Amino acid sequence: MKNIVLVLFFLVFSTVQYGYAQTLTPTTWKAYGLTFNAPSGMAVEDDSDEGYSISNDSYYISVQVLDSEGMTQGEMPQELKNIASDDGVTEVSEVDKFDLHHFHGVKLGGKCESDNCVYSYLLAKDGGNAFFISIIVRQASGSIMDAILKSFKLEEE
């Protein structure tokens, strides 16, 4: 009985500790008013007009603005596949389409060398900017990568 209690305590403690490590907090790329949730404690590596990247020991998130002139929602899936192929992404998933409050989006997952990764295009619904997002994580964590991706929004004016 004592062993069962100790095992249950260990499992609960591990779950709480894992959940704490995955706490997401807002971060903003001020140049474009683009806000999204990222794991706590991320260090900003680049915050310029061309890109925004943050990282820690487990995650690397990069956002780049694209010249969206002429890009259509219908072209995004094939363009995303092309970028993943050019980057050497392996074990590539099918492209999934999704909609956020401010964006039409597409995403695919795969392996970037030995790490899990998600690539995505976000096209502003107002015809404004388009963004390329890559999320790379050392250990499998698809739900966290989805939560990060689905949190992207533009600051309200």
N, C-alpha and C positions, 0 to 999 in steps of 0.2 A: 504494500500500500504506500509506504514511504517513497519507494522508487517511482511509482506512478505520479505522485504529487510532484516530485522533483522533475520528472520528465515534462509534465504539463507546465510547470513554472518555467522551465527552460524554453519550451515552445512559445509560450506567451511572451516572454522576455525577448526572444529572437524576433518575433513578429513585430513587437512594439519598436525595437531597435531598427529593424529594416524599414518600417514605415517612417520613422523619424529621419532616416538617411535619405528618403525619397521626397521630403517636403519640397513643394514647388512654390516659388515666390515670383512676383512679377519683375520683369526687366524691360527696359525700353530703349529702342534705337531711336534716339532723339532726332536724328536727321530726317526721318520719315514718320515719326510719331507712331511707330510700330511697337506694340507691347505684346509680350507673351510670357508665359510661366516657364521657369527653368528651375532645376534643382538649386537649393540654397547653397551659398558659398562659392558660386562660379566667379572666376576672375575674367574681367574683360580684356581680351587680347587685341581687338580692333574695334574702333567706334569712329568710322569715317563716313564720308558720303557714298563710298563704293561698297562698304560691307560692315557687318557687325558680327563678331565672333566672341564666344565665351567658352570657358572650359574649366574642368577640375580633373581629378584623377580618373574619374569614370566616364565623363561626358565631354563631348565637343559639339558645340552647336554653331553653325555658320549660316548667316543670312546675307544674300547678295541681291541688290536691286538689278532688275533686268530692263532692257529696252523693250517695253511691251508693245511698242507701235507695230500693229499688224498681227500680233499674236492673238489667236482666238482660243476660246475654251475647247473647241474641238481638236486643235493642234497640240494642246498641252500633253496628253498621254504619250504620243509618239516622241515629242521633244524630250520628255523626261526619260523615256527608255533610251534615247540616243545619248543623253548625258551619262546615265548609269553605265552604258556600254563603253563610252569613251573613258570613263574613270575606272574601268575594270571591276565593277561590282559583280559579284558572283551570287549564285542562289537567288536570283531576282524573282520577286513575287509578281503577281499580276498588278496592273495599275488600278488603284481604287479612286473613284471620284467622290468628292464631298463638298459641302457648302458650309461656310461660316457666315457670320453676320455681315462682314465686309468683303469676303472673298469667295471666289470659286476656286476649288483646289483639286489637285491630283497628287497621289503619293504612291511610292513603291518601296518595298523593303528588300534587304539583301545582306550580303557580307562585303564589307570593305576591308580587305585583307582578312584578318582573323576577328574583327569586331562586327557587331550588328550595326546596321545603319538604315536610315530612312531618308529618302530624297523626296522633295515635294516642290511643286510650283503652286504659288498663290497668285491669282489674278484678281485685282480689285474690281468689285462689281460696278464701281462708278466709272470704269474705264481708265483709271489712273495707273499706278505702278503695278508691276509684277515682281514677284520675289522668288528666288530659289533658296530653299532651305535644305540643309543637310544636318542630320542628327546622328552622331556616332556614339555608341555606348559599348563599353568593354564587355559587360555581361548582358545576357538576354533580358530585356525589359521592355517588351512591346507595348504594354499598357502605359508605361511612363512616357515612351516616345509618342504615342498617340495623344496622351493628355497634353504634352508640350505642343504638339502640332495643332491640336484643336483649340488651343488657347489664343492663337494669333488674332489680334484686332488692331484697328487703327484708333488713335486717340480721337475722341469726339471733339469737334470744333465748337 
